[in-house]
Amino acid sequence: MTKPLDAVAVVIGCGPVGLCCISSAKTMFKTVFATDPSPSRRELAAKHGAIPVSADELDAAVREATEGRGADAVLELVGNNAALKVAMDIVRPFGAVSSIGMHLKPLDLHGEFLYSKNIRMQFGRCSVRRFFPGALKVLQLNKELFDGFIEHRIRLDQAEEYYELFDKGKIAKTVFIADDLELTAH
């Protein structure tokens, strides 16, 4: 792994994918901030090496750490307009926003703002084949962080209940098992 850049990244959304992003960002950026409405998720973000901040503290923390310029990169993992707006607001001019959150509604983007700030934006999931070796290395280097990553292994017929709990931020990573026999093996 290369030495992290003397740069600042922000992760918006500290669910399972956000935690993986934090661990990866720590290999590339000297400072990584993370925000999520859930205090317990912010605690997990800290364990992964991020500086956890509430939404109310985020802008001031990033401005202070960057002498007012804004974050060099922002990873938006929530998938809604409010989170994307925060990402665009706190990224520095000529910075990068990567939106990994799945946006299901039309985006509210303002061309003049984007034009004058020169934001580079990318949407979608990563190219697994390209990034798998590096991601696997991050997992290997942070094995203790990911040992308890999967909180629940449950039957497929319980999926609706667990999706609702996840959506409310009450649980983290859950694996659905199609065969009841596999549940007893873990």
N, C-alpha and C positions, 0 to 999 in steps of 0.2 A: 504494500500500500504506500502511496505517496504521502508526503507531508501535507497537512491541511494548509490551504491558503489563508493569508491574513485577511479574511473576508467574513461577512455576516450573512447567514441564511435564516429564514423563518419558516417554520412548519405550522400550518393552520389546520388543526384537526389531529388529535392524538389517539385515534383508534388504532387497531392493529396495523394498518398500512402506514399510518402516521409514525408509529414507533419504529417501523422498519426504515422509513425515510429519515428519521432522526439519526439512527445508528449509521446509516449510509452517509448522511450529510456531515456527521462528525469526522469522517475520513477525508472530507474535501474542504471543510470550512472550519476556521479556528473557533468561531462563535456561532452557536445555533440556538435561536429562541424558539419556543413552542407555545402555542395557545390552544385552549379548548375550554368550553363552558364547564366541563366536569373537573372539579378539583382532584378527584382520584386519577383521572387520565393525565392531568398535569404532573402529578406525583410520579407516574410511570414515565413520563417524558423526562423528568429529572434523572431517573435511574438510567435512562438511555443516553444521558449526557447533555441534554438541552437545558437551557435556562427557562424554566416555566414562568409564564406571565399570564395574567387574566387579560381579557379583551380590552378592558379599560386601561391597562398598563402598557399594552403592546407598543403603541406608537411612540410614547415617551421613552421606553426602554431602548427601542431600535434607534431612535434619533440620538439618544445619549451615546450609545455604543458606536455610532457611525459619524459622530460630529455633525449630525443633521442631514447627511446625504441620503439615508435610507438603506434598506437591505440590498445586498448584491443579488440575492436570489430568494424567491418565495415559492414554497410548495403549498398549493391549496388542495386540501384533500376532502373538503366538505361537500362540494358540488352544489352550492347555491350562490345566488347573486351577491348576497351580503358578504360572504367569505371571499368571493372573487374581488369585490370592491375593496375590501381591506387589503388584499394582496397587492392590488394595483396602487393603492394609496401609499403603502409602506415600502414598496420597491423603489430603488434609486433611479434617476434618469439613466437610460441605457441598461437597466437591470433586466433580469429575467423572471418571468412568472410561469411556473409549470402547474397546470391545473389537472390533477389526477382524479379529483372528485367527479363523479358522474352527474353532469348537469342535465336534468330532464325537462327544464323549462327554458324558454328563450332567454338569451343573455342580454343584459342591459349594459352595453358598451358605448362609450362616448368617443367618437373618432377624434375630435379636437384634443381631448385629454391624452389619448394614446399617441397621437401624432406629436404633440409637444413634449411628451415625456420619453418618447422613443423606447417603449417597453417591448421586449421580445417575449412573445407568448407561445406556449405550447400546450395542447390539450390531448388527453388520451392516456392510455396505459403504456408501459414501457415495452420495448422490444426484448422479450424474455431471452431469446437466444443470445443477443448481444450482451446483456447485462448479467446473465446468470452466473458466470464465473466470479465476477466482482461481488455480487450479492451473496453468493455462497461463502466467500472469504469473510465478508462482514459478519455473517452468522457464525462462522467458525471462531472468529476473534471475540465475539460477544456471546458465546454459548451460554454463560450463566444468566444473561439477560433473557434469553429465549427459552430456557428450560421450562419455565412455567407459563409460556406464552399462550398455549391453548388451555383455556380455563374449563371448558366443558366439552364432553363427547356425549352426544345424545342421539336418540333414535330420530329418524326422518319424520315420523309422525308428530314430533314435538317442535318442528321447525318454526311454525307460525308463532308460538309462544316465545321462542328464543329470538326470533327476528324482532319482535316487539320490544323485548328487553334490551336488545342491542341498540335499536333505534332510539330508545330513551336514555342510552348511555349507562345502563345499569350493569352490563356485562361486556366482556371483551371477546376475544377470539373463541369461536365455537366451531367444532367439527361435527358434521352430521354423518352418522353411520347408518348405512342401509341394512346391515345385517346385525341383529341383536347379539349374535355370538361374538362379534368383534368388540362389543362394549365390555364384556367380561375380561377380555385380554389386556385391557389397559388399566 
